[in-house]
Structure formats: structure tokens, C-alpha cells
Amino acid sequence: MFNLYKNSIFDMGRPPTRPARLKNGFYIELKVPGSSSILIRRDTREQMMMAAEEYARTKTVIIRGEMFNDKWIAEDSKS
């Protein structure tokens, strides 16, 4: 019993210094009043729009757009 407690406290590593990288895909941001937001990724634009419609019933939805190679793709240039 003591070994489990000891290992869980002292085996913690150094926290990461770089921010997490996002995968390529389409992102929406979900917010609930009184709490922080969360990013949801979908593979295609159609899947993202379907998820946004579904989550919009109970949460505040912000469509972030497409992430490709750690950069947000501008929606205007796709027309």
C-alpha cells in the first residue's frame, strides 16, 4: 500500500514546455456558460457542420475552421 502512494507522488515528470500541437482537420469550439471552452476536431467540413448543429442545441458553438500543418486556413481564400 505504501509503495503505491510513494510511486504516485515521486514519479511525476517535468511538465511540457511546448504547447500541444493540433492535428490537421476541421475544428469547432464549444462553450458552456460558466466554464472553459473545448476544441472538437472532425475530418471533413460536412462532419464539422453536422457536429456544430448537434452541439448548438445545448452549447455555444464557434466554428474555428480548418487547421493544416499548425496553421489556420483562411476561409476567404477557398472561394
PDB file of N, CA, C and O in Angstrom:
ATOM      1  N   MET A   1       0.820  -1.193   0.000  1.00  0.00           N
ATOM      2  CA  MET A   1       0.000   0.000   0.000  1.00  0.00           C
ATOM      3  C   MET A   1       0.869   1.265   0.000  1.00  0.00           C
ATOM      4  O   MET A   1       0.610   2.202  -0.755  1.00  0.00           O
ATOM      5  N   PHE A   2       1.877   1.282   0.833  1.00  0.00           N
ATOM      6  CA  PHE A   2       2.759   2.448   0.901  1.00  0.00           C
ATOM      7  C   PHE A   2       3.502   2.650  -0.405  1.00  0.00           C
ATOM      8  O   PHE A   2       3.717   3.792  -0.811  1.00  0.00           O
ATOM      9  N   ASN A   3       3.906   1.568  -1.084  1.00  0.00           N
ATOM     10  CA  ASN A   3       4.644   1.687  -2.342  1.00  0.00           C
ATOM     11  C   ASN A   3       3.801   2.366  -3.422  1.00  0.00           C
ATOM     12  O   ASN A   3       4.337   3.148  -4.207  1.00  0.00           O
ATOM     13  N   LEU A   4       2.507   2.091  -3.481  1.00  0.00           N
ATOM     14  CA  LEU A   4       1.642   2.731  -4.463  1.00  0.00           C
ATOM     15  C   LEU A   4       1.575   4.228  -4.214  1.00  0.00           C
ATOM     16  O   LEU A   4       1.633   5.018  -5.157  1.00  0.00           O
ATOM     17  N   TYR A   5       1.454   4.624  -2.958  1.00  0.00           N
ATOM     18  CA  TYR A   5       1.381   6.034  -2.612  1.00  0.00           C
ATOM     19  C   TYR A   5       2.704   6.722  -2.924  1.00  0.00           C
ATOM     20  O   TYR A   5       2.725   7.820  -3.481  1.00  0.00           O
ATOM     21  N   LYS A   6       3.778   6.088  -2.572  1.00  0.00           N
ATOM     22  CA  LYS A   6       5.111   6.664  -2.787  1.00  0.00           C
ATOM     23  C   LYS A   6       5.386   6.859  -4.280  1.00  0.00           C
ATOM     24  O   LYS A   6       5.885   7.911  -4.680  1.00  0.00           O
ATOM     25  N   ASN A   7       5.071   5.869  -5.100  1.00  0.00           N
ATOM     26  CA  ASN A   7       5.339   5.952  -6.537  1.00  0.00           C
ATOM     27  C   ASN A   7       4.493   7.015  -7.225  1.00  0.00           C
ATOM     28  O   ASN A   7       4.960   7.669  -8.158  1.00  0.00           O
ATOM     29  N   SER A   8       3.268   7.194  -6.778  1.00  0.00           N
ATOM     30  CA  SER A   8       2.408   8.160  -7.447  1.00  0.00           C
ATOM     31  C   SER A   8       2.842   9.597  -7.187  1.00  0.00           C
ATOM     32  O   SER A   8       2.576  10.471  -8.012  1.00  0.00           O
ATOM     33  N   ILE A   9       3.489   9.860  -6.084  1.00  0.00           N
ATOM     34  CA  ILE A   9       3.917  11.221  -5.773  1.00  0.00           C
ATOM     35  C   ILE A   9       5.272  11.541  -6.393  1.00  0.00           C
ATOM     36  O   ILE A   9       5.442  12.616  -6.968  1.00  0.00           O
ATOM     37  N   PHE A  10       6.220  10.651  -6.291  1.00  0.00           N
ATOM     38  CA  PHE A  10       7.586  10.955  -6.665  1.00  0.00           C
ATOM     39  C   PHE A  10       7.932  10.629  -8.110  1.00  0.00           C
ATOM     40  O   PHE A  10       9.018  10.995  -8.560  1.00  0.00           O
ATOM     41  N   ASP A  11       7.076   9.966  -8.846  1.00  0.00           N
ATOM     42  CA  ASP A  11       7.380   9.612 -10.223  1.00  0.00           C
ATOM     43  C   ASP A  11       6.782  10.586 -11.223  1.00  0.00           C
ATOM     44  O   ASP A  11       6.687  10.271 -12.410  1.00  0.00           O
ATOM     45  N   MET A  12       6.386  11.742 -10.772  1.00  0.00           N
ATOM     46  CA  MET A  12       5.853  12.732 -11.699  1.00  0.00           C
ATOM     47  C   MET A  12       7.018  13.350 -12.463  1.00  0.00           C
ATOM     48  O   MET A  12       8.071  13.625 -11.888  1.00  0.00           O
ATOM     49  N   GLY A  13       6.825  13.565 -13.757  1.00  0.00           N
ATOM     50  CA  GLY A  13       7.886  14.107 -14.585  1.00  0.00           C
ATOM     51  C   GLY A  13       7.809  15.617 -14.708  1.00  0.00           C
ATOM     52  O   GLY A  13       6.954  16.276 -14.116  1.00  0.00           O
ATOM     53  N   ARG A  14       8.705  16.124 -15.476  1.00  0.00           N
ATOM     54  CA  ARG A  14       8.739  17.560 -15.731  1.00  0.00           C
ATOM     55  C   ARG A  14       7.582  17.928 -16.659  1.00  0.00           C
ATOM     56  O   ARG A  14       7.324  17.201 -17.619  1.00  0.00           O
ATOM     57  N   PRO A  15       6.890  19.013 -16.408  1.00  0.00           N
ATOM     58  CA  PRO A  15       5.777  19.385 -17.283  1.00  0.00           C
ATOM     59  C   PRO A  15       6.279  19.834 -18.657  1.00  0.00           C
ATOM     60  O   PRO A  15       7.395  20.343 -18.763  1.00  0.00           O
ATOM     61  N   PRO A  16       5.486  19.657 -19.695  1.00  0.00           N
ATOM     62  CA  PRO A  16       5.920  20.053 -21.036  1.00  0.00           C
ATOM     63  C   PRO A  16       6.063  21.574 -21.143  1.00  0.00           C
ATOM     64  O   PRO A  16       5.303  22.329 -20.536  1.00  0.00           O
ATOM     65  N   THR A  17       7.049  22.001 -21.924  1.00  0.00           N
ATOM     66  CA  THR A  17       7.270  23.439 -22.097  1.00  0.00           C
ATOM     67  C   THR A  17       6.682  23.950 -23.401  1.00  0.00           C
ATOM     68  O   THR A  17       6.406  25.143 -23.527  1.00  0.00           O
ATOM     69  N   ARG A  18       6.487  23.063 -24.375  1.00  0.00           N
ATOM     70  CA  ARG A  18       5.895  23.469 -25.650  1.00  0.00           C
ATOM     71  C   ARG A  18       4.391  23.267 -25.606  1.00  0.00           C
ATOM     72  O   ARG A  18       3.921  22.336 -24.951  1.00  0.00           O
ATOM     73  N   PRO A  19       3.629  24.103 -26.275  1.00  0.00           N
ATOM     74  CA  PRO A  19       2.185  23.882 -26.340  1.00  0.00           C
ATOM     75  C   PRO A  19       1.864  22.655 -27.198  1.00  0.00           C
ATOM     76  O   PRO A  19       2.631  22.287 -28.088  1.00  0.00           O
ATOM     77  N   ALA A  20       0.738  22.041 -26.919  1.00  0.00           N
ATOM     78  CA  ALA A  20       0.309  20.871 -27.686  1.00  0.00           C
ATOM     79  C   ALA A  20       0.007  21.271 -29.128  1.00  0.00           C
ATOM     80  O   ALA A  20      -0.537  22.347 -29.378  1.00  0.00           O
ATOM     81  N   ARG A  21       0.360  20.405 -30.070  1.00  0.00           N
ATOM     82  CA  ARG A  21       0.085  20.670 -31.488  1.00  0.00           C
ATOM     83  C   ARG A  21      -1.261  20.067 -31.851  1.00  0.00           C
ATOM     84  O   ARG A  21      -1.615  18.984 -31.386  1.00  0.00           O
ATOM     85  N   LEU A  22      -2.002  20.775 -32.680  1.00  0.00           N
ATOM     86  CA  LEU A  22      -3.299  20.288 -33.128  1.00  0.00           C
ATOM     87  C   LEU A  22      -3.136  19.477 -34.407  1.00  0.00           C
ATOM     88  O   LEU A  22      -2.299  19.791 -35.254  1.00  0.00           O
ATOM     89  N   LYS A  23      -3.951  18.423 -34.536  1.00  0.00           N
ATOM     90  CA  LYS A  23      -3.927  17.609 -35.749  1.00  0.00           C
ATOM     91  C   LYS A  23      -4.594  18.356 -36.897  1.00  0.00           C
ATOM     92  O   LYS A  23      -5.367  19.289 -36.678  1.00  0.00           O
ATOM     93  N   ASN A  24      -4.288  17.940 -38.119  1.00  0.00           N
ATOM     94  CA  ASN A  24      -4.947  18.512 -39.290  1.00  0.00           C
ATOM     95  C   ASN A  24      -6.416  18.116 -39.273  1.00  0.00           C
ATOM     96  O   ASN A  24      -6.753  16.969 -38.978  1.00  0.00           O
ATOM     97  N   GLY A  25      -7.286  19.065 -39.588  1.00  0.00           N
ATOM     98  CA  GLY A  25      -8.712  18.779 -39.617  1.00  0.00           C
ATOM     99  C   GLY A  25      -9.516  20.053 -39.437  1.00  0.00           C
ATOM    100  O   GLY A  25      -8.976  21.158 -39.476  1.00  0.00           O
ATOM    101  N   PHE A  26     -10.804  19.883 -39.240  1.00  0.00           N
ATOM    102  CA  PHE A  26     -11.743  20.993 -39.078  1.00  0.00           C
ATOM    103  C   PHE A  26     -12.147  21.072 -37.608  1.00  0.00           C
ATOM    104  O   PHE A  26     -12.474  20.054 -36.997  1.00  0.00           O
ATOM    105  N   TYR A  27     -12.126  22.278 -37.041  1.00  0.00           N
ATOM    106  CA  TYR A  27     -12.341  22.456 -35.611  1.00  0.00           C
ATOM    107  C   TYR A  27     -13.535  23.348 -35.318  1.00  0.00           C
ATOM    108  O   TYR A  27     -13.807  24.322 -36.019  1.00  0.00           O
ATOM    109  N   ILE A  28     -14.252  22.967 -34.231  1.00  0.00           N
ATOM    110  CA  ILE A  28     -15.273  23.823 -33.646  1.00  0.00           C
ATOM    111  C   ILE A  28     -14.923  23.986 -32.168  1.00  0.00           C
ATOM    112  O   ILE A  28     -14.309  23.106 -31.564  1.00  0.00           O
ATOM    113  N   GLU A  29     -15.316  25.105 -31.606  1.00  0.00           N
ATOM    114  CA  GLU A  29     -15.075  25.374 -30.190  1.00  0.00           C
ATOM    115  C   GLU A  29     -16.415  25.364 -29.473  1.00  0.00           C
ATOM    116  O   GLU A  29     -17.362  26.016 -29.911  1.00  0.00           O
ATOM    117  N   LEU A  30     -16.498  24.623 -28.366  1.00  0.00           N
ATOM    118  CA  LEU A  30     -17.729  24.522 -27.592  1.00  0.00           C
ATOM    119  C   LEU A  30     -17.545  25.229 -26.260  1.00  0.00           C
ATOM    120  O   LEU A  30     -16.528  25.058 -25.588  1.00  0.00           O
ATOM    121  N   LYS A  31     -18.542  26.027 -25.887  1.00  0.00           N
ATOM    122  CA  LYS A  31     -18.509  26.725 -24.605  1.00  0.00           C
ATOM    123  C   LYS A  31     -19.822  26.497 -23.879  1.00  0.00           C
ATOM    124  O   LYS A  31     -20.896  26.461 -24.479  1.00  0.00           O
ATOM    125  N   VAL A  32     -19.701  26.346 -22.573  1.00  0.00           N
ATOM    126  CA  VAL A  32     -20.859  26.288 -21.696  1.00  0.00           C
ATOM    127  C   VAL A  32     -20.723  27.477 -20.754  1.00  0.00           C
ATOM    128  O   VAL A  32     -19.641  27.693 -20.206  1.00  0.00           O
ATOM    129  N   PRO A  33     -21.775  28.251 -20.547  1.00  0.00           N
ATOM    130  CA  PRO A  33     -21.659  29.412 -19.653  1.00  0.00           C
ATOM    131  C   PRO A  33     -21.135  28.999 -18.274  1.00  0.00           C
ATOM    132  O   PRO A  33     -21.644  28.071 -17.646  1.00  0.00           O
ATOM    133  N   GLY A  34     -20.105  29.717 -17.827  1.00  0.00           N
ATOM    134  CA  GLY A  34     -19.538  29.438 -16.519  1.00  0.00           C
ATOM    135  C   GLY A  34     -18.381  28.466 -16.521  1.00  0.00           C
ATOM    136  O   GLY A  34     -17.863  28.135 -15.455  1.00  0.00           O
ATOM    137  N   SER A  35     -17.953  27.990 -17.697  1.00  0.00           N
ATOM    138  CA  SER A  35     -16.822  27.062 -17.745  1.00  0.00           C
ATOM    139  C   SER A  35     -15.951  27.393 -18.953  1.00  0.00           C
ATOM    140  O   SER A  35     -16.283  28.265 -19.756  1.00  0.00           O
ATOM    141  N   SER A  36     -14.841  26.685 -19.066  1.00  0.00           N
ATOM    142  CA  SER A  36     -13.913  26.947 -20.165  1.00  0.00           C
ATOM    143  C   SER A  36     -14.401  26.299 -21.454  1.00  0.00           C
ATOM    144  O   SER A  36     -15.411  25.595 -21.462  1.00  0.00           O
ATOM    145  N   SER A  37     -13.677  26.540 -22.541  1.00  0.00           N
ATOM    146  CA  SER A  37     -14.077  26.005 -23.844  1.00  0.00           C
ATOM    147  C   SER A  37     -13.272  24.757 -24.181  1.00  0.00           C
ATOM    148  O   SER A  37     -12.249  24.475 -23.556  1.00  0.00           O
ATOM    149  N   ILE A  38     -13.745  24.016 -25.174  1.00  0.00           N
ATOM    150  CA  ILE A  38     -13.085  22.805 -25.638  1.00  0.00           C
ATOM    151  C   ILE A  38     -13.126  22.800 -27.164  1.00  0.00           C
ATOM    152  O   ILE A  38     -14.114  23.226 -27.762  1.00  0.00           O
ATOM    153  N   LEU A  39     -12.050  22.317 -27.796  1.00  0.00           N
ATOM    154  CA  LEU A  39     -11.995  22.210 -29.250  1.00  0.00           C
ATOM    155  C   LEU A  39     -12.347  20.781 -29.664  1.00  0.00           C
ATOM    156  O   LEU A  39     -11.851  19.815 -29.085  1.00  0.00           O
ATOM    157  N   ILE A  40     -13.204  20.666 -30.665  1.00  0.00           N
ATOM    158  CA  ILE A  40     -13.605  19.377 -31.218  1.00  0.00           C
ATOM    159  C   ILE A  40     -13.133  19.317 -32.667  1.00  0.00           C
ATOM    160  O   ILE A  40     -13.363  20.255 -33.431  1.00  0.00           O
ATOM    161  N   ARG A  41     -12.469  18.214 -33.057  1.00  0.00           N
ATOM    162  CA  ARG A  41     -11.935  18.060 -34.414  1.00  0.00           C
ATOM    163  C   ARG A  41     -12.770  17.054 -35.200  1.00  0.00           C
ATOM    164  O   ARG A  41     -13.194  16.028 -34.668  1.00  0.00           O
ATOM    165  N   ARG A  42     -12.995  17.362 -36.456  1.00  0.00           N
ATOM    166  CA  ARG A  42     -13.640  16.451 -37.394  1.00  0.00           C
ATOM    167  C   ARG A  42     -12.797  16.380 -38.652  1.00  0.00           C
ATOM    168  O   ARG A  42     -12.053  17.313 -38.951  1.00  0.00           O
ATOM    169  N   ASP A  43     -12.902  15.284 -39.394  1.00  0.00           N
ATOM    170  CA  ASP A  43     -12.075  15.073 -40.583  1.00  0.00           C
ATOM    171  C   ASP A  43     -12.524  15.897 -41.781  1.00  0.00           C
ATOM    172  O   ASP A  43     -11.690  16.378 -42.547  1.00  0.00           O
ATOM    173  N   THR A  44     -13.832  16.066 -41.952  1.00  0.00           N
ATOM    174  CA  THR A  44     -14.330  16.785 -43.125  1.00  0.00           C
ATOM    175  C   THR A  44     -15.201  17.967 -42.692  1.00  0.00           C
ATOM    176  O   THR A  44     -15.666  18.031 -41.553  1.00  0.00           O
ATOM    177  N   ARG A  45     -15.408  18.887 -43.613  1.00  0.00           N
ATOM    178  CA  ARG A  45     -16.243  20.063 -43.345  1.00  0.00           C
ATOM    179  C   ARG A  45     -17.692  19.646 -43.055  1.00  0.00           C
ATOM    180  O   ARG A  45     -18.341  20.226 -42.184  1.00  0.00           O
ATOM    181  N   GLU A  46     -18.196  18.649 -43.780  1.00  0.00           N
ATOM    182  CA  GLU A  46     -19.569  18.190 -43.577  1.00  0.00           C
ATOM    183  C   GLU A  46     -19.749  17.618 -42.170  1.00  0.00           C
ATOM    184  O   GLU A  46     -20.750  17.900 -41.511  1.00  0.00           O
ATOM    185  N   GLN A  47     -18.788  16.819 -41.708  1.00  0.00           N
ATOM    186  CA  GLN A  47     -18.860  16.269 -40.356  1.00  0.00           C
ATOM    187  C   GLN A  47     -18.807  17.373 -39.314  1.00  0.00           C
ATOM    188  O   GLN A  47     -19.503  17.312 -38.300  1.00  0.00           O
ATOM    189  N   MET A  48     -17.980  18.385 -39.566  1.00  0.00           N
ATOM    190  CA  MET A  48     -17.873  19.502 -38.646  1.00  0.00           C
ATOM    191  C   MET A  48     -19.207  20.253 -38.557  1.00  0.00           C
ATOM    192  O   MET A  48     -19.644  20.609 -37.463  1.00  0.00           O
ATOM    193  N   MET A  49     -19.846  20.492 -39.692  1.00  0.00           N
ATOM    194  CA  MET A  49     -21.113  21.216 -39.695  1.00  0.00           C
ATOM    195  C   MET A  49     -22.217  20.417 -39.000  1.00  0.00           C
ATOM    196  O   MET A  49     -23.044  20.987 -38.289  1.00  0.00           O
ATOM    197  N   MET A  50     -22.230  19.096 -39.207  1.00  0.00           N
ATOM    198  CA  MET A  50     -23.218  18.254 -38.530  1.00  0.00           C
ATOM    199  C   MET A  50     -23.013  18.287 -37.017  1.00  0.00           C
ATOM    200  O   MET A  50     -23.978  18.373 -36.258  1.00  0.00           O
ATOM    201  N   ALA A  51     -21.757  18.218 -36.581  1.00  0.00           N
ATOM    202  CA  ALA A  51     -21.462  18.267 -35.146  1.00  0.00           C
ATOM    203  C   ALA A  51     -21.833  19.628 -34.573  1.00  0.00           C
ATOM    204  O   ALA A  51     -22.355  19.705 -33.460  1.00  0.00           O
ATOM    205  N   ALA A  52     -21.572  20.704 -35.316  1.00  0.00           N
ATOM    206  CA  ALA A  52     -21.907  22.048 -34.845  1.00  0.00           C
ATOM    207  C   ALA A  52     -23.414  22.189 -34.654  1.00  0.00           C
ATOM    208  O   ALA A  52     -23.858  22.774 -33.665  1.00  0.00           O
ATOM    209  N   GLU A  53     -24.206  21.662 -35.587  1.00  0.00           N
ATOM    210  CA  GLU A  53     -25.663  21.718 -35.456  1.00  0.00           C
ATOM    211  C   GLU A  53     -26.136  20.939 -34.238  1.00  0.00           C
ATOM    212  O   GLU A  53     -27.033  21.377 -33.518  1.00  0.00           O
ATOM    213  N   GLU A  54     -25.528  19.785 -34.014  1.00  0.00           N
ATOM    214  CA  GLU A  54     -25.935  18.946 -32.885  1.00  0.00           C
ATOM    215  C   GLU A  54     -25.586  19.607 -31.546  1.00  0.00           C
ATOM    216  O   GLU A  54     -26.415  19.630 -30.636  1.00  0.00           O
ATOM    217  N   TYR A  55     -24.373  20.141 -31.419  1.00  0.00           N
ATOM    218  CA  TYR A  55     -23.949  20.761 -30.164  1.00  0.00           C
ATOM    219  C   TYR A  55     -24.628  22.103 -29.923  1.00  0.00           C
ATOM    220  O   TYR A  55     -24.727  22.539 -28.776  1.00  0.00           O
ATOM    221  N   ALA A  56     -25.101  22.773 -30.982  1.00  0.00           N
ATOM    222  CA  ALA A  56     -25.701  24.097 -30.838  1.00  0.00           C
ATOM    223  C   ALA A  56     -26.984  24.062 -30.012  1.00  0.00           C
ATOM    224  O   ALA A  56     -27.417  25.100 -29.511  1.00  0.00           O
ATOM    225  N   ARG A  57     -27.592  22.906 -29.863  1.00  0.00           N
ATOM    226  CA  ARG A  57     -28.820  22.799 -29.076  1.00  0.00           C
ATOM    227  C   ARG A  57     -28.575  23.104 -27.602  1.00  0.00           C
ATOM    228  O   ARG A  57     -29.434  23.680 -26.934  1.00  0.00           O
ATOM    229  N   THR A  58     -27.394  22.716 -27.087  1.00  0.00           N
ATOM    230  CA  THR A  58     -27.146  22.852 -25.649  1.00  0.00           C
ATOM    231  C   THR A  58     -25.944  23.717 -25.296  1.00  0.00           C
ATOM    232  O   THR A  58     -25.779  24.088 -24.134  1.00  0.00           O
ATOM    233  N   LYS A  59     -25.091  24.051 -26.281  1.00  0.00           N
ATOM    234  CA  LYS A  59     -23.863  24.779 -26.003  1.00  0.00           C
ATOM    235  C   LYS A  59     -23.693  25.937 -26.987  1.00  0.00           C
ATOM    236  O   LYS A  59     -24.378  26.013 -28.007  1.00  0.00           O
ATOM    237  N   THR A  60     -22.767  26.830 -26.659  1.00  0.00           N
ATOM    238  CA  THR A  60     -22.393  27.891 -27.582  1.00  0.00           C
ATOM    239  C   THR A  60     -21.316  27.344 -28.500  1.00  0.00           C
ATOM    240  O   THR A  60     -20.291  26.856 -28.024  1.00  0.00           O
ATOM    241  N   VAL A  61     -21.531  27.417 -29.818  1.00  0.00           N
ATOM    242  CA  VAL A  61     -20.613  26.842 -30.797  1.00  0.00           C
ATOM    243  C   VAL A  61     -19.942  27.952 -31.595  1.00  0.00           C
ATOM    244  O   VAL A  61     -20.606  28.852 -32.109  1.00  0.00           O
ATOM    245  N   ILE A  62     -18.612  27.876 -31.691  1.00  0.00           N
ATOM    246  CA  ILE A  62     -17.838  28.798 -32.523  1.00  0.00           C
ATOM    247  C   ILE A  62     -17.081  27.948 -33.534  1.00  0.00           C
ATOM    248  O   ILE A  62     -16.297  27.079 -33.151  1.00  0.00           O
ATOM    249  N   ILE A  63     -17.307  28.190 -34.813  1.00  0.00           N
ATOM    250  CA  ILE A  63     -16.621  27.425 -35.857  1.00  0.00           C
ATOM    251  C   ILE A  63     -15.251  28.047 -36.080  1.00  0.00           C
ATOM    252  O   ILE A  63     -15.148  29.199 -36.502  1.00  0.00           O
ATOM    253  N   ARG A  64     -14.206  27.289 -35.799  1.00  0.00           N
ATOM    254  CA  ARG A  64     -12.837  27.786 -35.919  1.00  0.00           C
ATOM    255  C   ARG A  64     -12.288  27.624 -37.330  1.00  0.00           C
ATOM    256  O   ARG A  64     -11.495  28.457 -37.767  1.00  0.00           O
ATOM    257  N   GLY A  65     -12.678  26.587 -38.053  1.00  0.00           N
ATOM    258  CA  GLY A  65     -12.216  26.404 -39.420  1.00  0.00           C
ATOM    259  C   GLY A  65     -11.246  25.236 -39.541  1.00  0.00           C
ATOM    260  O   GLY A  65     -11.255  24.309 -38.730  1.00  0.00           O
ATOM    261  N   GLU A  66     -10.410  25.303 -40.572  1.00  0.00           N
ATOM    262  CA  GLU A  66      -9.505  24.198 -40.892  1.00  0.00           C
ATOM    263  C   GLU A  66      -8.087  24.483 -40.396  1.00  0.00           C
ATOM    264  O   GLU A  66      -7.556  25.578 -40.578  1.00  0.00           O
ATOM    265  N   MET A  67      -7.489  23.472 -39.764  1.00  0.00           N
ATOM    266  CA  MET A  67      -6.096  23.529 -39.324  1.00  0.00           C
ATOM    267  C   MET A  67      -5.288  22.609 -40.242  1.00  0.00           C
ATOM    268  O   MET A  67      -5.619  21.435 -40.406  1.00  0.00           O
ATOM    269  N   PHE A  68      -4.214  23.165 -40.844  1.00  0.00           N
ATOM    270  CA  PHE A  68      -3.353  22.360 -41.704  1.00  0.00           C
ATOM    271  C   PHE A  68      -1.908  22.740 -41.420  1.00  0.00           C
ATOM    272  O   PHE A  68      -1.529  23.901 -41.576  1.00  0.00           O
ATOM    273  N   ASN A  69      -1.104  21.775 -41.008  1.00  0.00           N
ATOM    274  CA  ASN A  69       0.311  21.975 -40.667  1.00  0.00           C
ATOM    275  C   ASN A  69       0.499  23.113 -39.666  1.00  0.00           C
ATOM    276  O   ASN A  69       1.317  24.008 -39.877  1.00  0.00           O
ATOM    277  N   ASP A  70      -0.259  23.068 -38.587  1.00  0.00           N
ATOM    278  CA  ASP A  70      -0.180  24.040 -37.488  1.00  0.00           C
ATOM    279  C   ASP A  70      -0.549  25.461 -37.888  1.00  0.00           C
ATOM    280  O   ASP A  70      -0.140  26.407 -37.216  1.00  0.00           O
ATOM    281  N   LYS A  71      -1.305  25.635 -38.956  1.00  0.00           N
ATOM    282  CA  LYS A  71      -1.762  26.960 -39.368  1.00  0.00           C
ATOM    283  C   LYS A  71      -3.251  26.891 -39.685  1.00  0.00           C
ATOM    284  O   LYS A  71      -3.737  25.911 -40.248  1.00  0.00           O
ATOM    285  N   TRP A  72      -3.964  27.952 -39.312  1.00  0.00           N
ATOM    286  CA  TRP A  72      -5.371  28.050 -39.659  1.00  0.00           C
ATOM    287  C   TRP A  72      -5.488  28.480 -41.107  1.00  0.00           C
ATOM    288  O   TRP A  72      -4.860  29.454 -41.521  1.00  0.00           O
ATOM    289  N   ILE A  73      -6.290  27.758 -41.880  1.00  0.00           N
ATOM    290  CA  ILE A  73      -6.527  28.072 -43.289  1.00  0.00           C
ATOM    291  C   ILE A  73      -7.628  29.116 -43.368  1.00  0.00           C
ATOM    292  O   ILE A  73      -8.701  28.933 -42.793  1.00  0.00           O
ATOM    293  N   ALA A  74      -7.371  30.211 -44.075  1.00  0.00           N
ATOM    294  CA  ALA A  74      -8.354  31.283 -44.206  1.00  0.00           C
ATOM    295  C   ALA A  74      -9.528  30.799 -45.060  1.00  0.00           C
ATOM    296  O   ALA A  74      -9.327  30.200 -46.116  1.00  0.00           O
ATOM    297  N   GLU A  75     -10.714  31.053 -44.611  1.00  0.00           N
ATOM    298  CA  GLU A  75     -11.926  30.641 -45.332  1.00  0.00           C
ATOM    299  C   GLU A  75     -12.111  31.461 -46.596  1.00  0.00           C
ATOM    300  O   GLU A  75     -12.683  30.953 -47.561  1.00  0.00           O
ATOM    301  N   ASP A  76     -11.653  32.704 -46.636  1.00  0.00           N
ATOM    302  CA  ASP A  76     -11.855  33.576 -47.786  1.00  0.00           C
ATOM    303  C   ASP A  76     -11.101  33.083 -49.024  1.00  0.00           C
ATOM    304  O   ASP A  76     -11.589  33.237 -50.144  1.00  0.00           O
ATOM    305  N   SER A  77      -9.927  32.497 -48.837  1.00  0.00           N
ATOM    306  CA  SER A  77      -9.102  32.078 -49.977  1.00  0.00           C
ATOM    307  C   SER A  77      -9.615  30.827 -50.646  1.00  0.00           C
ATOM    308  O   SER A  77      -9.114  30.453 -51.707  1.00  0.00           O
ATOM    309  N   LYS A  78     -10.620  30.151 -50.050  1.00  0.00           N
ATOM    310  CA  LYS A  78     -11.126  28.898 -50.623  1.00  0.00           C
ATOM    311  C   LYS A  78     -12.236  29.119 -51.626  1.00  0.00           C
ATOM    312  O   LYS A  78     -12.657  28.156 -52.268  1.00  0.00           O
ATOM    313  N   SER A  79     -12.726  30.308 -51.795  1.00  0.00           N
ATOM    314  CA  SER A  79     -13.885  30.564 -52.659  1.00  0.00           C
ATOM    315  C   SER A  79     -13.613  30.256 -54.088  1.00  0.00           C
ATOM    316  O   SER A  79     -14.492  30.421 -54.933  1.00  0.00           O
TER     317      SER A  79
END
